[in-house]
Amino acid sequence: MLEERRTSQSRQSLLVGVSLLLAAMAALAVYSKTPAPWLQLTSPVVITLSVLWWLRLLYFSQRKASFERRERRRKQYPAARLDIPAGVRKFEQYDGGQTLHEAQWTYIWRAVEAQGNYFASGLLAAILPPLALFLLSSQLLALPTGGSWAIGLILSEISCLVILVFLALTSREPTAEWIENRVRAELFRREQYLLLAGVGPYLFQNSSEAAEEAMRRRGQIEGADAHALVELVPMQERSGLTWLEALHQRGSAKLVHSSDFVERMESYLYYRIGKQLVWFANEIRDIQENEQIWSRLLSGALLAAIAIAAIHAFHLRGVDAAGEADDRLAYWKIAIGTLAIVLPPLGTACLSIRAMYDFRGRSRIYQHEKGLLHTHRGALQALIAEAMQLPVGSMGRDVDKIDFKFRAIVLRTEQSLSVESAQWVLLMERREHEVSP
């Protein structure tokens, strides 16, 4: 259903974009034969709207291609490798796991869609001010005496500013939908592994009771509004006692042990910690590369602005020497003047886009969490090795001790990942779009 909706929206956007472009082309074609004033007024506006819409379509097209290219690269040249032994079970293969797994992926796709809408609108908001300035400077330099074309350019500038104001008024907290769906997906992901280890709300429950609790928790997470969702993030009971404290307070004697606890440890090691480490490694590499690209674009725009300013200064000196009557420099004057006005705000637009993605902040959070996960992975690997040395079918105090340690490791790991999610929310939360000055 979600895929069909995205396809429908894509087709609708494409049709609107094509319609606007055809209208612009038709207006220009008619204008070349019939210099009607209304065409001179409307052509710049239609062309401007066509350019903006095609920029939006280009972003979504490039986003899809970039995702596919990134996934191919991660498979062929991963930043970190994960070799999962045959026989290690996925979470959804355990009792009660399928319902939580399905819910997680439902909200992952919703988060992806909301993320794309936010970035598309954010890019538009960053580009609109330089575009408006370009249209204004074109009118002032190329058509200073006025006329229909000049009015059309000013109307185009007004259109850009109206769209910018519309985005500002209608997109309060533009990342709210993305954050809400991402947090919901992360809660379902965490819930899966709490169920796997039998901790948190599943402590002291047998398999059937845990499966029923998983259904209840799914309804609670799906039905929570944004405020209630935040209250579900802390890993604690209603009394304020954390789940890790509850585990230590009640001890290992009352735990409900499962005969496949070693298999569960391996599943958690590879499918939770291992896959998360690989994702962090690949994401950090991609983020750092994207940050370098945008930094180079920013530096290039600012260096070009300095160069154009210097050329503009020499041009003005040449005009003083040759006199204003020399019309050969008219077009050169318009081009240089327009670039001198537009390039600095274009550089700040690149700065706004880089701030919108916040490459450096996300990279630092992921690097820190990656280091913590390595610590948890080492502890769990040592625990699995200890469990492998136990006699087959052994029960008793040694098994209780290993099972207890496993549950404690799971709670510490999930607590660490919950903190990372909270930091990500603080980093990506926006009250309004990033707009270049």
C-alpha positions in Angstrom: 0.0 0.0 0.0 2.8 2.4 0.9 4.7 1.6 -2.3 1.5 2.2 -4.4 1.0 5.5 -2.6 4.6 6.6 -3.3 4.2 5.5 -7.0 1.0 7.5 -7.3 2.6 10.6 -5.8 5.6 10.3 -8.1 3.4 10.0 -11.2 1.3 13.0 -10.0 4.5 15.1 -9.4 5.8 14.1 -12.8 2.6 15.0 -14.6 2.5 18.4 -12.9 6.1 19.0 -13.7 5.7 18.1 -17.4 2.6 20.3 -17.6 4.4 23.3 -16.2 7.4 22.7 -18.5 5.2 22.4 -21.5 3.3 25.5 -20.6 6.6 27.4 -20.3 7.7 26.1 -23.7 4.4 27.0 -25.3 4.5 30.5 -23.8 8.0 31.0 -25.2 7.0 29.7 -28.6 3.9 31.9 -28.8 5.9 34.9 -27.6 8.4 34.5 -30.4 5.6 35.1 -32.9 3.3 37.3 -31.0 4.9 39.7 -28.5 1.8 39.9 -26.2 2.4 41.7 -22.9 0.6 39.0 -20.9 3.0 36.4 -22.2 6.0 38.6 -21.2 4.4 38.8 -17.7 3.6 35.2 -17.2 6.6 33.4 -18.9 9.2 34.2 -16.2 6.7 33.0 -13.5 5.9 29.7 -15.3 9.6 29.1 -16.1 10.5 29.7 -12.5 7.8 27.4 -11.1 8.8 24.7 -13.7 12.5 24.9 -12.6 11.5 24.6 -8.9 9.2 21.6 -9.6 11.8 19.8 -11.7 14.4 20.4 -9.0 12.1 18.6 -6.6 11.6 15.7 -9.1 15.3 15.6 -9.7 16.0 15.3 -6.0 13.6 12.3 -5.6 15.0 10.6 -8.7 18.6 11.2 -7.5 17.7 10.0 -4.0 16.4 6.7 -5.3 19.5 6.2 -7.6 21.8 7.2 -4.7 20.2 4.7 -2.4 20.5 1.9 -4.9 24.1 2.9 -5.6 24.9 3.0 -1.9 23.4 -0.4 -1.3 25.4 -2.0 -4.1 28.5 -0.5 -2.7 27.8 -1.7 0.8 27.4 -5.3 -0.6 30.4 -5.2 -2.8 32.8 -3.0 -0.7 31.4 -2.9 2.8 33.2 -0.7 5.4 32.9 -3.6 7.8 32.1 -7.2 7.2 29.7 -9.5 9.1 29.8 -13.3 8.5 26.9 -14.9 10.2 27.3 -18.6 10.7 24.8 -21.0 9.2 22.1 -22.0 11.7 22.0 -18.7 13.6 18.3 -17.9 13.8 16.8 -14.5 13.0 14.6 -12.9 15.6 11.4 -13.4 13.6 11.9 -17.1 13.8 11.4 -17.1 17.6 7.9 -17.3 19.1 6.2 -13.9 19.1 8.8 -12.3 16.9 7.0 -12.0 13.6 4.5 -9.4 14.8 7.1 -7.0 16.1 9.3 -7.5 13.0 6.5 -6.6 10.7 5.6 -3.5 12.7 9.2 -2.3 12.7 9.4 -2.5 8.9 6.0 -0.7 8.5 7.4 2.3 10.3 10.8 2.1 8.8 9.2 2.8 5.4 7.1 5.6 6.8 10.2 7.1 8.3 12.0 6.9 4.9 9.1 8.6 3.1 8.9 11.4 5.7 12.7 11.8 5.5 12.5 12.3 1.8 9.7 14.9 2.0 11.6 16.8 4.6 14.9 17.0 2.6 13.0 17.8 -0.6 11.3 20.8 1.1 14.5 21.7 2.9 16.5 21.9 -0.3 13.7 24.0 -1.8 13.8 26.4 1.2 17.6 26.7 0.9 17.5 27.4 -2.9 14.6 29.9 -2.9 16.4 33.0 -1.4 19.3 32.9 -3.9 16.9 32.3 -6.8 14.7 35.2 -5.7 17.9 37.4 -5.5 19.0 36.1 -9.0 15.6 37.2 -10.5 15.8 40.6 -8.8 19.3 41.3 -9.9 18.5 40.2 -13.5 15.8 42.7 -13.6 17.8 45.5 -12.1 20.8 44.9 -14.3 19.3 43.7 -17.6 15.9 45.6 -17.6 16.4 48.7 -15.4 13.9 50.8 -17.3 11.0 48.4 -16.7 8.6 46.8 -19.1 6.6 43.6 -19.2 9.6 41.3 -19.0 10.9 43.3 -16.0 7.5 43.0 -14.2 7.5 39.3 -15.0 10.9 38.8 -13.3 9.6 40.7 -10.3 6.5 38.5 -10.2 8.8 35.4 -10.3 10.8 36.8 -7.4 7.5 37.4 -5.5 6.5 33.8 -6.3 9.7 32.5 -4.8 9.2 34.5 -1.6 5.6 33.4 -1.3 6.6 29.8 -1.6 9.2 30.4 1.1 6.7 32.0 3.4 4.3 29.2 2.7 6.9 26.6 3.7 7.7 28.6 6.9 4.0 28.8 7.9 2.9 25.3 7.0 6.0 23.3 8.0 6.4 24.0 11.7 8.6 21.3 13.1 9.3 19.9 9.6 11.1 16.8 11.0 8.4 15.8 13.4 6.8 13.1 11.2 10.3 11.7 10.3 11.4 11.6 14.0 8.1 10.1 15.2 8.2 7.2 12.7 11.9 6.7 13.2 11.4 6.5 17.0 8.5 4.1 16.6 10.6 1.9 14.4 13.5 1.9 16.8 11.1 1.0 19.7 9.9 -2.0 17.8 13.4 -3.0 17.0 14.4 -2.7 20.7 11.2 -4.6 21.7 12.2 -7.6 19.5 15.4 -8.1 21.4 13.9 -7.4 24.8 11.5 -10.3 24.0 14.4 -12.4 22.7 16.4 -12.1 26.0 13.3 -12.1 28.3 14.1 -8.7 30.0 12.2 -5.5 30.6 8.5 -6.1 30.3 9.1 -9.8 29.5 11.0 -10.6 32.7 9.8 -13.7 34.5 7.4 -14.6 31.6 7.3 -17.9 29.8 7.1 -18.1 26.0 3.3 -17.9 25.7 3.0 -15.1 28.2 5.8 -13.2 26.4 4.1 -13.6 23.0 0.8 -12.1 24.5 2.8 -9.3 26.1 4.5 -8.6 22.7 1.0 -8.1 21.1 0.0 -5.8 23.9 3.2 -3.8 23.6 2.8 -3.5 19.8 -0.7 -1.9 20.3 0.7 0.4 23.0 3.6 1.6 20.7 1.4 2.0 17.6 -1.3 3.8 19.5 0.9 6.3 21.3 1.0 9.9 20.2 4.2 11.9 20.0 4.2 12.8 23.7 3.4 9.2 24.9 6.0 7.8 22.5 8.7 9.8 24.2 7.6 8.3 27.6 8.1 4.8 26.2 11.8 5.4 25.4 13.2 5.2 28.9 14.0 1.6 29.9 12.2 1.7 33.2 9.1 0.6 35.0 6.3 3.0 36.0 7.8 3.1 39.5 11.0 4.6 38.1 13.0 1.4 38.7 15.1 0.8 35.6 14.9 -2.6 33.9 18.5 -3.3 34.7 18.0 -2.5 38.3 14.9 -4.7 38.4 17.0 -7.6 36.9 19.7 -7.2 39.6 17.3 -6.7 42.4 15.3 -9.9 41.7 18.4 -11.9 40.9 18.8 -15.0 38.7 16.9 -17.5 40.9 13.5 -16.4 39.8 14.3 -16.2 36.0 12.4 -18.3 33.6 15.2 -20.1 31.6 14.9 -21.3 28.1 16.7 -24.3 26.8 17.9 -22.4 23.7 19.5 -19.5 25.6 22.8 -20.1 23.8 21.1 -19.8 20.4 19.5 -16.6 21.6 22.8 -15.2 22.6 24.2 -15.9 19.2 21.2 -14.4 17.5 21.6 -11.2 19.6 25.4 -11.2 18.9 25.0 -11.3 15.1 21.6 -9.9 14.2 21.6 -7.0 16.8 25.1 -6.0 17.7 26.9 -7.3 14.6 24.5 -5.8 12.1 24.3 -2.5 14.0 28.1 -2.3 13.9 28.2 -2.8 10.2 25.4 -0.2 9.7 27.3 2.3 11.8 30.6 1.7 9.8 28.9 2.1 6.4 26.9 5.1 7.5 30.0 6.9 9.0 31.9 6.3 5.7 29.0 7.7 3.6 28.4 10.7 5.9 32.1 11.7 5.8 32.2 11.5 2.1 29.0 13.5 1.7 30.4 16.1 4.1 33.5 16.4 2.0 31.4 16.9 -1.1 29.3 19.7 0.4 32.3 21.3 1.9 33.9 21.5 -1.5 30.8 22.9 -3.0 30.7 25.5 -0.3 34.4 26.4 -0.7 34.0 26.5 -4.5 31.0 28.8 -4.3 32.8 31.2 -2.0 36.0 31.1 -4.0 34.0 31.8 -7.2 32.3 34.7 -5.4 35.7 36.2 -4.5 36.9 35.7 -8.1 33.8 37.3 -9.6 34.1 40.2 -7.2 37.6 40.8 -8.3 36.6 40.6 -12.0 33.8 43.0 -11.2 36.2 45.5 -9.7 38.5 45.4 -12.8 35.4 45.7 -15.0 34.3 48.8 -13.2 37.7 50.3 -13.6 37.6 49.5 -17.3 34.2 51.1 -17.6 35.5 54.3 -16.0 38.4 54.4 -18.5 36.3 53.6 -21.6 33.3 55.6 -20.7 29.7 54.6 -20.3 29.0 54.9 -24.0 30.8 51.7 -24.8 27.9 49.2 -25.3 30.2 46.3 -26.1 30.5 45.6 -22.3 26.8 45.7 -21.6 26.2 41.9 -21.5 29.5 41.3 -19.7 28.4 43.9 -17.1 25.0 42.1 -16.6 26.6 38.7 -16.3 29.3 39.8 -13.9 27.0 41.9 -11.8 24.4 39.1 -11.5 27.0 36.5 -10.5 28.6 39.0 -8.0 25.2 39.4 -6.3 24.0 35.7 -6.4 27.2 33.7 -5.6 27.6 34.7 -1.9 24.0 33.7 -1.0 24.4 30.6 -3.1 27.4 29.7 -0.8 25.2 30.3 2.2 22.6 28.0 0.7 25.2 25.2 0.5 25.9 26.0 4.2 22.2 25.7 5.0 22.0 22.4 3.2 25.0 21.0 5.0 23.5 22.1 8.3 20.2 20.4 7.4 22.0 17.1 7.0 24.3 17.7 10.0 26.9 15.3 8.7 29.5 16.0 11.4 27.0 15.7 14.4 25.6 12.3 13.2 29.1 11.0 12.4 30.3 11.8 16.0 27.2 10.1 17.5 27.6 7.0 15.4 31.4 6.7 16.1 30.8 7.0 19.8 28.0 4.4 19.8 30.1 2.1 17.6 32.9 2.1 20.2 30.4 1.2 22.9 29.0 -1.7 20.8 32.4 -3.1 20.3 32.7 -3.3 24.1 29.3 -5.1 24.5 30.2 -7.5 21.6 33.4 -8.5 23.3 31.6 -9.2 26.6 28.9 -11.3 24.8 31.5 -13.2 22.8 33.3 -14.1 26.0 30.0 -15.2 27.6 29.1 -17.4 24.6 32.6 -19.0 24.7 32.0 -19.7 28.4 28.6 -21.3 27.7 30.0 -23.5 25.0 32.3 -25.1 27.6 29.5 -26.3 29.7 28.5 -30.0 29.4 25.6 -30.7 27.0 22.3 -30.6 28.8 23.8 -29.1 32.0 21.6 -27.1 34.3 22.1 -25.4 37.6 24.0 -22.4 39.0 26.5 -22.0 36.1 23.7 -21.8 33.5 21.7 -19.4 35.7 24.8 -17.2 36.0 25.5 -17.1 32.3 21.8 -16.5 31.4 21.7 -13.6 34.0 24.9 -12.1 32.5 23.4 -12.3 29.0 20.3 -10.5 30.0 22.4 -7.8 31.7 24.4 -7.3 28.5 21.3 -7.0 26.5 19.9 -4.3 28.8 23.1 -2.4 28.8 23.3 -2.6 25.0 19.7 -1.5 24.5 20.2 1.3 26.9 23.2 2.5 25.0 21.3 2.3 21.7 18.3 4.2 23.2 20.6 7.0 24.3 22.0 7.1 20.7 18.4 7.4 19.4 17.7 10.2 21.9 20.8 12.1 20.8 19.8 11.6 17.2 16.4 13.1 17.9 17.9 16.2 19.6 20.3 16.6 16.6 17.7 16.3 13.9 14.8 18.1 15.6 14.0 21.3 13.7 11.5 24.1 14.6 11.7 25.3 11.0 13.6 24.7 7.7 17.2 25.8 7.3 17.0 29.0 5.2 20.0 30.7 3.8 20.2 34.5 4.7 
